[in-house]
Amino acid sequence: MVIALTALTLGLTLLAQDAPSFDALAPDARTRLAGCGVDETRFLSLMALEQNAFDQDFSGGWRPVGDQPGCEQAAADLLIAYMDQSPHFNPERPGVIGWHAGQMLAMSGETEQAIAYFDAARFSNADWNLYVDATIAFMRRDRAAAEAARAALATMPPSEEEMAARRQFLADNPHIRMPDGYVEQPQNLNVVDRLLTCWDAPYADAYSGAC
């Protein structure tokens, strides 16, 4: 599904290849990336990162691109290219790279494309899938569906093991500020609450609570 979505959303040229290739990107994707500081050399170095380093390093990987105002779609280009081209991407254990691609597309105003990536990023976790449901409902402006997903999610507090993992994450990343309730609340409930509070705002503002 990732490959089909890629062709649909960003027009990447899908080539049979043994190594990542900047030239395999559509011209508009190359232009966006270049405008956000990603030339061929940097692109290839990002494709060479292990999956966790590419996606979960808050000061490396794709995130410095996505953090630049106006570079959200370029970040989506980069995330989708990683799924298509990187030898380190494992489609059987994709993590949330596709979800992050959806977020960057949503932040750049590509609503239907974002929804497709969000919907494809479901896992076996019921709480995560409720977060997916709430986010898609926000994108479609279906408030009843978003509130139903929020109500169901609120009944799923984290386990002791999950709370311990969140405390460890905070200890390991003191420069990252998480909202109040991060440790004790159901996963992503705070994000869903921001979406509901900022219902009429664009996704980028609602996600951050900037409304």
C-alpha positions, 0 to 999 in steps of 0.5 A: 500500500505504501508504494501505491500511495506514493505514486498517487500522492507525490508522483515518485518515479518508482524504479527497480534499483539497488541503491537509493537515488535522488533522481528517482524522485519526481522533479517537483519533489527534488525542487522542494527538497533542494529548497529545504536544504536537502541536496543529493548528498544529504538525501543519500545520507538520510536514506542510509540511516537506520530506521530508528535514527531516521524517524525517531531522532528529534534532532536528526533524520527527517525532523529538521526538514519538517521543522522548517516553516514551509518545508512540510511537503518536502518532509513528506517527500523525504519520509515517503522516499525513505519507505520506497528507497531505503534498504533499512526500511522494514515494511513488516515493522514500519513504525510510524514513518507513514503516519509522520508522512501523513502529518506532514501532508496534512500540515501542507494542506494535502488533506485527502493524501494525508488521510490515505497515509493516516488510514494506512498507518493502523496497527493492532493497538486499539488505542492507537487506532482510536487516535487514527480514527479521531485524526481522520474525523478531524480532517473530514470535519466529522465531529461526532466521529471524533468525539466518539473516538475520544470517548473510547480512547479515554477508557484505555489508561496506560499500563504500569509498563507503558508509564514506566517507558514514558518516564524513561523517555522523558529522562532520556530526552530532557530537551523534549517537553511533553504536555501535562498528563503525558505519563498517566493519560491514554496514548495521544488523548492530549492530542485528540483534545487539542484537535477538538478544542481547535476544531475549526483550525488547520491541522498544523495549528490544532495539532500544536494547540496554537489556536 
